[in-house]
Amino acid sequence: MLYVRGQKEDYDHWAELGNNQWSFDQVLPYFKSTQHQERGASKFHGIDGSLNVADSRSKWPIFDDFILAAKHAGFKANTDFNGADQEGVGYYQVTQKNGLRCSAAKAFLTPNINRNNLTILTDILVTKLIIDNKTVTGVCYRENNKNGQLKQLLARKEVLLSAGAFNSPQLLMLSGIGPKEELAKNNIQLAHELAGVGQNLQDHVDAIVVNKHQRTDLLALRPKAAWRILKDVIKFASSKRGVLTSAISETGGFIKSETHLARPDLQLHFLPGAMDDHGRNLKVLSKYGISLHVCLLRPKSRGSVSLYSNNITAEPKIQLNMLEHSDDQQIMIKGIKLARKILAQPPLSTNQGVEMFPGSGCQKDEDLLEFLKAKANTIYHPIGTCKMGDDKMAVVDQNLKVHGISNLRVIDASIMPTLISGNTNAPTIMIAAKAADQILAEYTTTVQ
């Protein structure tokens, strides 16, 4: 639910890679046109879009303490991470409306669900693209997901593949489009060789510094915390405010690992609770604490998506390769040190308890690296496996058409050639909006 676009330089870099229609100046109108910014219109924000962008209605008291502590650590405040300058700490805006999640489906799909030119099929599994002489003519799918009857849908113009950074390359390969060796290994007939399918996988590697805390107005599996949430149920029912509207990580920011850098290379997410293993470690969650995520914005490590078999019901084989590059390791070590510096500042330090992760015994760089190798994880921003460009590893061109194949586009986060500096929800929505305009421009005939 965090609304983050990334940095201007991210998109200008895409343009430099051969995608000259995707510079920041060319994508900004789509960010603006898809959003309804509750703060009002400006140079960077629009008010006529369907995606509602709002200030958080959940102000955990400790959030303001985090911002003050970060300022005491030398980081500036920022009230708009999607404005002229991303750097600084503060509150994230959220994709919510009246305290409820405003998802892509809620914003763009359900308002149009009764249109005559829209049919929605649910509980189905697309098994392959139908390809005739390097032209996609439709898709095969099973009803009732994995066990139903096999059927076909034929396309009059195009097929648009939007299955995400893991499943879009998987479906291309299962249909015979991809690296020749990978297809042969899985007994898939080659329809078109594209070496880049499934390659170039990138994700934001993330680690958490967790401290015990003496405050009790925090998120925890504790009686006082549970009582607070129970009271907030009433608040939510009456005014759609309070803890039940929380995205949990509404405060954070973008900072530099070294002061001389031109732009931030680390992102912070502050949590009002002790978190480990994506919240699944209940032993840690049962203690009062606070957590500060440190995320590497532009990793150099690259992973891949491949196949376990030619069976569509099998999961794709995902190799993230996080922290493979030594530069990524060194920046994350610096990030942990900066997170510790923030947590050691007042007012957070006033009620600070012992550090749970990485722990007081973990101080040397080599120890911090071992901690990262053991505990660093994904923050759910995979991209790049059907990358846009004109080089030999590119899968789609800048109109998102698959190279060498007619009537097929990929429209999702997999087309990003490099990872943007922030959360990927808003940029993926922007990609869809820009692709829609490209399609309309191609098929709309101007009447003189």
TIRO-336231 format. One record per residue (C-alpha): residue in three letters; x, y, z. Coordinates in steps of 0.05 Angstrom, whole numbers, plus 5000, padded with zeros to 4 digits. Example, Ala and Ser with C-alpha at 12.3 -4.5 7.8 and 13.67 -1.06 7.14 Angstrom:
ALA524649105156;SER527349795143;
This chain:
MET500050005000;LEU506050474999;TYR505850964940;VAL512951054915;ARG515251204844;GLY522751174849;GLN527751694825;LYS527952104761;GLU534651794744;ASP531651094744;TYR527351234684;ASP532451664649;HIS537051064654;TRP531750634620;ALA531751134563;GLU539351104559;LEU538850344551;GLY535150434485;ASN528050574510;ASN527651304492;GLN520151324503;TRP520951164577;SER524851754606;PHE522152074670;ASP519052654632;GLN515252154589;VAL512751704646;LEU510952264694;PRO504352414658;TYR502251684669;PHE503851714743;LYS499652344747;SER493852094704;THR492951444744;GLN492851764813;HIS487952164854;GLN492452534901;GLU488352744962;ARG493253314977;GLY491353624910;ALA494353724842;SER501453974831;LYS507353914782;PHE508453204806;HIS501352974824;GLY494652884791;ILE487552864818;ASP483552544761;GLY486051824765;SER482851214796;LEU488551024844;ASN487251394908;VAL493451644943;ALA492551885014;ASP496152055079;SER496051485129;ARG490251465178;SER494351045226;LYS499251475265;TRP502751015314;PRO505751495366;ILE512651195357;PHE512751385283;ASP514152115301;ASP519651875348;PHE522951515290;ILE522952135246;LEU525952555303;ALA531252025315;ALA533052005241;LYS533652765241;HIS538252735302;ALA542452235263;GLY543452755209;PHE538052585158;LYS533353115132;ALA525753075135;ASN521652985071;THR514153055066;ASP513552794995;PHE517952224970;ASN514752304901;GLY516153044893;ALA522253414868;ASP527053054915;GLN526452344943;GLU531852394996;GLY529952445069;VAL525552115122;GLY518152195137;TYR511351885125;TYR509851475063;GLN503351605028;VAL498851005019;THR494250734964;GLN488050755007;LYS481151065003;ASN477351205067;GLY482250775106;LEU481550165060;ARG486549885010;CYS485850174941;SER488949604900;ALA489849594825;ALA483649164821;LYS479549624865;ALA481850244826;PHE481550004755;LEU477849334748;THR471749314793;PRO469150004771;ASN468849714700;ILE466649014716;ASN459849084680;ARG462649354614;ASN460148984553;ASN467248924525;LEU470048594588;THR469447864607;ILE472947614670;LEU474446874678;THR476546644748;ASP479445994775;ILE482945834709;LEU490045664692;VAL493145894626;THR497345314601;LYS500645604539;LEU500446114484;ILE497945884417;ILE503346044366;ASP502745954291;ASN508946144249;LYS511446614303;THR504646954310;VAL500746884375;THR493446744359;GLY490746594429;VAL491646204493;CYS490045514520;TYR487245474591;ARG484144994640;GLU477745134677;ASN477544984752;ASN484845174753;LYS489244554747;ASN484443974735;GLY479044234689;GLN477644154615;LEU482744464567;LYS479845034526;GLN482145584479;LEU481146324473;LEU482946634406;ALA485147354397;ARG482847804341;LYS488648284351;GLU493548124408;VAL494947734470;LEU497348144530;LEU501447744580;SER501248034651;ALA503147464696;GLY508747804734;ALA516247744739;PHE516046994756;ASN510146724715;SER510747144652;PRO517546834634;GLN515046154656;LEU509146184609;LEU513446434551;MET518245844561;LEU512645334567;SER510045604501;GLY516745514467;ILE519446224472;GLY525946294510;PRO533146044517;LYS534245464469;GLU538045034520;GLU532845134575;LEU527244914529;ALA531044304503;LYS532644094574;ASN525244074590;ASN523043754525;ILE519444374499;GLN519144484424;LEU522545134405;ALA517845644375;HIS522546244379;GLU529246314412;LEU529946904460;ALA535946844506;GLY533647374555;VAL527047044577;GLY527646904652;GLN534447254658;ASN536047924690;LEU531947784753;GLN532748344805;ASP529648454873;HIS530748914932;VAL534948544984;ASP532748745054;ALA535148645125;ILE532148845192;VAL535249145255;VAL530648955313;ASN530949255383;LYS526849095445;HIS523049705470;GLN519849895536;ARG513850235506;THR507449825503;ASP503550215450;LEU506749775397;LEU504849185354;ALA505948545393;LEU502647895415;ARG501748175485;PRO495448325527;LYS496149085526;ALA497549095452;ALA491548645439;TRP487149095481;ARG489349695440;ILE487649345375;LEU480849135403;LYS479249865419;ASP481550055349;VAL476449575320;ILE471150045345;LYS474850645318;PHE475550315250;ALA468150135248;SER466050845264;SER471051275227;LYS475650815186;ARG481651055226;GLY486750745273;VAL491150125274;LEU486549715228;THR488050195171;SER495550115181;ALA500449885127;ILE505049775188;SER511050115154;GLU508250815141;THR514651155161;GLY521551085130;GLY525651435078;PHE531151455028;ILE538351565050;LYS545451525023;SER550350995046;GLU555851515035;THR554752275039;HIS558452404974;LEU553452014932;ALA549052384882;ARG542652044904;PRO539951554957;ASP541850824949;LEU538250565012;GLN530950545032;LEU528350505103;HIS521850215129;PHE520450315204;LEU515749825239;PRO512449925308;GLY513849205328;ALA519248675332;MET519248305266;ASP522947705239;ASP521747235180;HIS516347675150;GLY512447675216;ARG512046915220;ASN516846865279;LEU511646905334;LYS516946855389;VAL519947515366;LEU513047835354;SER511047665426;LYS516048175452;TYR515248925452;GLY520249205403;ILE521549625341;SER524549445274;LEU528049835220;HIS528449525150;VAL534549705107;CYS533549585033;LEU538649644977;LEU535450054922;ARG539449874860;PRO542849194869;LYS548148944821;SER546548214835;ARG542447854782;GLY538347224787;SER534046814740;VAL527446454729;SER527645774695;LEU523545134694;TYR523244514737;SER519344154682;ASN514644264624;ASN508644184669;ILE504744834677;THR502544634747;ALA509844624771;GLU512545244803;PRO517745644765;LYS524945554788;ILE527046214820;GLN534246364835;LEU534647064866;ASN542247084875;MET541547644926;LEU548147924953;GLU552047554899;HIS555648204881;SER560748444931;ASP558449174922;ASP551548974946;GLN554548655007;GLN558549265026;ILE552749755017;MET548249325060;ILE553549295115;LYS553650055114;GLY546050065116;ILE545749645179;LYS550650115212;LEU546450715192;ALA540150385218;ARG543550255285;LYS545650985286;ILE538451215278;LEU535750735331;ALA540950985380;GLN538451705376;PRO533152035421;PRO527351985430;LEU527751245408;SER533751125452;THR529951355514;ASN526150695519;GLN530950265481;GLY532249545502;VAL537449055478;GLU538548935404;MET535348275382;PHE538148285311;PRO543748295290;GLY545548295365;SER550748655406;GLY556048125390;CYS555548265315;GLN559848885303;LYS565448715254;ASP564148765179;GLU565348025170;ASP560247865225;LEU555148335194;LEU556147995127;GLU554747315158;PHE548447615189;LEU546247865121;LYS547547195089;ALA543346855143;LYS537647355151;ALA537147825090;ASN530947695049;THR526447934993;ILE521948535000;TYR517348294944;HIS519648734886;PRO521848234832;ILE522848534762;GLY526748474698;THR525647764671;CYS522647994605;LYS526648634601;MET525249204553;GLY530749414505;ASP534249284439;ASP540248884462;LYS541148124453;MET538247974522;ALA532048414513;VAL525348064509;VAL520748634490;ASP521649284452;GLN519549954481;ASN512449834457;LEU512749204500;LYS512148754439;VAL515948104445;HIS521948104397;GLY520947654338;ILE513747474355;SER507547804327;ASN501247984367;LEU504347894436;ARG506148404489;VAL508548324560;ILE505748854608;ASP508048774680;ALA514148894724;SER518148374686;ILE519448884630;MET523349364675;PRO530549334650;THR533249564718;LEU530149614787;ILE527250284806;SER529150624872;GLY523050444912;ASN516850014918;THR514449734851;ASN506849784855;ALA506050494828;PRO511250404772;THR507749764749;ILE501050134745;MET504650684706;ILE507350154657;ALA500249894646;ALA497550594633;LYS503050764583;ALA502150094548;ALA494650224542;ASP496050884507;GLN501050534460;ILE495850014442;LEU490250524431;ALA494850954388;GLU496450354344;TYR489250114334;THR485450774333;THR484151054264;THR483451804260;VAL477352014219;GLN478852614175;
